[in-house]
Amino acid sequence: MAYELLLIGGGAGVGKTTVGWEVSAVLQETSTAHCLIEGDFMDQIHPTPVGDPHRSAITERNIAAFWSNYAALGQHRLIYTDTVSILEAPMISRAMGGRGTRATCVLLTAEEATVRGRLAQREIGSQLSAHIERSLRMARQLDEQAPAGRVRIPTDGRSVQDIAAHVLRTAAW
């Protein structure tokens, strides 16, 4: 059976996690089998493993472990949200077993004022300024490095339901 992979990427504050959950909710309403992985939790390790400065090896191992459990239950659709997920489609597909995986990559975007406002609402610790700057830097990097064919979906001033519907149309799920 071919696997289907929906990658939702973008800088912090664009709505990846919220949209991922909404996509999942819509699929649940239609009894569409799927699973959801929040990629931020796949590489949270300190110190960084020797020889893996970008933590991609531990990310791949963790996705493979999760996916093997999901696949054993007959799943064939994965929603994966993470900042750089759209740049890591080959690695994530490989972690899912590689062959026959159809990946759809969506880059969520937002204007700087929107990102600053969203992050200020949710970040209550000491890292707000650093988080905003990192998010803006990553948004620029993703915009520059996003491979051709990646669908960009602006999230400013739109409902989560509208964005999720756009993502689902893009994935043809």
N, C-alpha and C positions, 0 to 999 in steps of 0.2 A: 504494500500500500504506500502511495506517495504521501509525504508529509507536507503540510502547509505551515508556513512561518510568517507571522505578521510582526515586523519590527517597528516599534514606535520610538523615535529618537528626538533629541532636541536639548537645548540647555535647560538648566534648572529654572523652574517657574513658568515653563510654557504649557504645562498640563499633562505631561506624559502619563503619570500614575493615575490621575483622575480620569483621563480619557481611556486608558487601558481598562480600568474598572468598569467604566460605562460601556465599552465595547463588550466586555464579558457579560454585563447585565443584559444587554440587548440579545446576545447569543443565548443566554439562559432562557429568556422569554420565548425564544423560538425553538427551544430544546436542541440547540446546535452544540454538539460535543466540542469541547475545547479545554485548554488549560492556560493559565496565566502565570508568568514569572516576572517579578519585579527585579530587574537586573542589578539594582543598587546593592542588593544583598549577596550577590554571587562572588564579590571580590573584597569584602570588608575584612581585611586581615592586616595585622600589624605585628611585627615588622613585615615589610614586603618580602615574599620568598626570594631567596638567593637565585639569581638568574632569571627572575620574572619581574623586572622593574615596572611594567605596566599592568601586572597582575592578570594578564590574558590567559596564562596557562591554568591558574587556579579557577578562573572564570569558566574556561572550557570544561575542566574536570567537574565542576559543580553543576553546570548545565547538563552535561552528559549523565550525571548521577540522577538528577531530577527527571530528565527526559526518559531515561530507561524505566523509571517507575511509572510514569504517565503512559508510555508506549505499551508497557506490559498490561495496562488496563484498557488497551485498545484506542487510546487517543491518537489523533493524527493532525490536530491543529494546535499550534502554540502561539500565544500572544506574548511578546517579550518587550518590556519597556526598559530602556536604559539610555543615558545621554548619547553615547557613541554607538549604539546598536546598529545603526544604518551603515556604519563603517566596518562592522564586524560580521556581516552576513555570512561570509565563507566559514568563519570559525564557528558560528552558532549552528549553521547547517551541518558542519562536520560533527559537532557535538551531538546532533540529532541522528547521526548515522549517515549523513552525507547524501547518498544517492536518492534522486527523485524528490528532494526537498524544494518546494516552490516558495521563494521568499518574496514578500512584498515589503518594501521599505518606505516608511512615512516619516518625514521630518516636520515636526511641529515647530512653529515659529511664533514669536511675539515681539512687539516693540519694547525698547528698553524701559520705558515708563511702566508698562504692564508687568514686566519681569520684576522690576524693583518693588512695585506695589504688592505683587503676589508673595514674593519672598519676605517682605517686611511683615506680612500677616502671619506667615508660618514659622519663620526663624526667630526663636526667642532667646537663643543662646548667644555666646560671644562671637560667633562666626558670621554674622549677617553681612558685614562689609566684604569679607573675603569670599563669601558664597556668591554675592552679587557679582563681584569682579570676575570670579571663575566662570560663572554662568554666561556673562557677556562675552568673555574670551572664547568659551567653547561654542557659543552660537556663531561667532565669526568663523571659527575653525570649521565647524560643520557646514556652514554655508559655502566655504571655499572648497572643502574636500568631499562634499557629498557627490558620489558617483552619478553619472548621467542616469536619468530615469527615476530618480528618487522624487517622490511627490512631496511638495512643500505645502503644508496646510497652516495658514495663519490662525491663531487662537484668540486674538484680541477682539473683545466685544461680542464673542459668540458663545452660545450656550454649549455646555458639555455634550448634550444630546445631539446638537447639530454637528459638532466636530466628530463625535463617534460615528454618526451616520455617514459622514464624508469618508472617514477611515474605512468603514465597512464596505462602502461602494468601491473604494480604491482596491481593497483586497478581494473583492468579488466573493465575499462570504455571505 
